[in-house]
């Protein structure tokens, strides 16, 4: 059995969890439209994650579809200590101290076991506890404690998370747990490592030093401080995610859509895959259908030109994981069939850079728009040609052929790309013949259709894209000898 290419160009990234951890459900998710899978290292054991990888790789062979696996590291989590009785009630306007004492907290104070924060925060800075349900404003900070006034009160309980939106927190981007999980993910053959709570490009560089070329690094933009150096972060990352969960805690709600738009546009301009995530079809955790607002939210991300949209708890722990993927697939196909979609997705201008590969990718997309071309086909050694074509958001699908399974898998987050793992070609005639056969075999073209082929000569050399070739499909190519 071979899965046909998707009838849409935006990709779907589905998170696996208790509701989707068996091979049968994972297969159903793939058949429903999941192009890539997220494995969240914040929950569960490494042994459980290894079983998920094994299931995905087995299905990859059965369905003949290179499949992207993204391991999402937990990242540094700031939490308050414990309270007498497990919790305390804070009143608006009262004083409240966070200090170094390990004694159980009460209505006046609690431990904050993160000494780095004491020197980092200043008067006026905000501390958001429990996803912003409790809001504290710093009056005074010293080496011994942080004195605050409660701006929004309520029940505060053991080990609730703390967000500090107004400062760059001087803590390592990778914890000891993250480094252990990272080593494990690389052993498992991860295609991407998602790095949480990135604040600066140096965080990404630290991660890339540990990863090397074994996987791509996806930077999760979930801290307002990261927006200050967004272009630099995108420059050193391999992909980015609009992580609207924590971003929505630290920014006011009305600030999230402009931030999302800015991140997507910046990634588009750089030609890096961008994923929009969090609460996309949240109501489908317990309902078989989404709200109209959620459908509009997903649609808007697709209109913006996101490479991928992500399901979190909907597919990991919800009651309707397969239905959620199927709904995202329907939304993607509906949006891309909209006559105004092409204009909307090109609202962000992506002028070609002064390179041969960019000039050819731009030309290929233009030819596809002007002529009745059915598909683009390209050969790639490193994946860079496919990424530059995807940046152009051509109106037809792109069949990418590569001899590297690692490259084929990593292209699973790339807009409009259908990657095929195949043997390399040795000459121009063989290249044309294989491209024709592949577009037929994968149902991207049929007799009489025109296909645009891109490649680099000499073959098997990375970074040499220099050929663009228009061919017509006769329809009998699969009957001809492939040697």
Beta strands, then each sheet from edge to edge (+ up, - down):
strand 1: 11-16
strand 2: 36-40
strand 3: 68-72
strand 4: 87-90
strand 5: 95-99
strand 6: 109-111
strand 7: 126-129
strand 8: 134-141
strand 9: 145-152
strand 10: 154-157
strand 11: 162-163
strand 12: 192-195
strand 13: 216-221
strand 14: 239-243
strand 15: 273-277
strand 16: 308-311
strand 17: 373-379
strand 18: 398-402
strand 19: 417-421
strand 20: 450-456
strand 21: 465-472
sheet 1: 1+ 2+ 3+ 12+ 13+ 14+ 15+ 16+ 1+
sheet 2: 4+ 10-
sheet 3: 6+ 5+ 9- 8+ 7- 11+
sheet 4: 19+ 18+ 17+ 20+ 21-
end
